[in-house]
Amino acid sequence: MPNSLHSCAVTDTAAEELYARVYPAPQRASRTPFQRDRERIVQARAFRRLAGKTQVFTSRVSDHFRSRLTHTIEVVQIARDVASALGLNEDLAETLALVHDIGHPPFGHAGERALDQCLRRHGLRFDHNLHALRIVEHFEQRYAAHRGLNLTLGVREGIIKHSRDYTDEAHPLLGEYLLAQRPPLEAQLIDLADEIAYLTADLDDGVESGLLEIGHIREHVKVLARCYCIVEKEHAGVDAKFLFNEALQLMQNVLTDDLITNTRRNVQAIGAESLADIRTHPARLAVFSPEVEAERLQEKQYLYDTLYTCNALSLEHDKAEEVVTALFNFWMERPEELPQGYFDEVPAEGLARVVADYIAGMTDSFILLQYAAVKRAIRPKPATADSTPLRSSR
């Protein structure tokens, strides 16, 4: 069988309905619909704010640690590599990689946990994929005729389905996104490209921060140890930090090549010949091989045990959760202090959801400024103090 999976890709003939937009938009012969979506995402304010959002570290200052934006760029590179090797739609894969983290709140997963806990008290949840959909459909305002970015159905479907499956029963309002079908391969590969990027980057940033040690990683992360031994033989006598860098690059290539090979093998094994075959298959086909999946899980557990939950980062995460929770409570008690644009959304969306939307859009630095301002606002004041409500320009 041929190595290309082009017959199973999102193409003009196979998935014209995925080019549909909610509002009419002029066509451009020089750009595909997904290329136009890519440009709309890159020009979005929410995308630019990724530069100010944490990937792992919330308070440690370094110009070298990944932000959500630099992480996104690394995911894009891997996604295009995989899509190209498999003969898939590279424009769709790139666009989904660019938008995959746009719904994350400040302070990384610590901020997301805190925001979710706040919303649970009001019978709601925070899901960064669904929040990303709200951003591109509602919050971004760049066009005179409508709200949102007016992205194609293919990109909007990929935003919510690239990393998990939703059901019509649990999410009836998402019915237009073909929840009974699997996402295309271009969307399926994004979650794995994300994994490859952060598994590589978090080891790198962990060593850069001084919280992880190269020798300890070699002892406990099988896939990295295997790659380190290979580069060590090729570069005898070279300093360990350079060998580690080489090993990280090789590890990324090993994971990427396995994703390419195993996805192709899975598609060929079921005899898939069209996008419809991918969509109706009972399981996702873009996955690692069992051997590499076991190594991925081992490394992920190692990062969780030694980096994500280490004492130093736990203190940072506790502070992040304190900030998010305090601000959520403040605006729930004093909604008049919300920016006017958000305050106007309360009748339609409900106060708790609006407060969460506001917080989720903040960068790490902006939320800390708001936290400091709120602490001043709730501090007891002299009788003559100015009582003008706190209003942010955001």
Protein Blocks (a to p, Z undefined) as FASTA:
>chain_A
ZZblklmmccfklmmmlmpcfbdcdddfkbcfklmmmmmmmmpmklmmmmmpcfklmkbc
cfkbccfklmmmmmmmmmmmmmmmnopafklmmmmmmmmmmmpcehijmlmmmmmmmmmm
nopacdfklmmmmmmmmmpccbfkbgcjhiafklmmmmmmmmbccdfklmmmlmmnopmb
ccdfklmmmmmmmmmmmmmmmmmmmmmnopacfklmmmmmmklmmmmmmmmmmmghiafk
lmmmmmmmmmmmmmmmmmmmmmmmmmmmnopabfklmmmpcbdfbdcdfklmmmmmmmmm
mmmmmmmmmmklmmmmmmmmmmmmmmmmmmmmmmmlpcfklmmmmmmnopklmmmmmmmm
pcfklmmmmmmmmmmmmpccdfkbcfbdcddfZZ
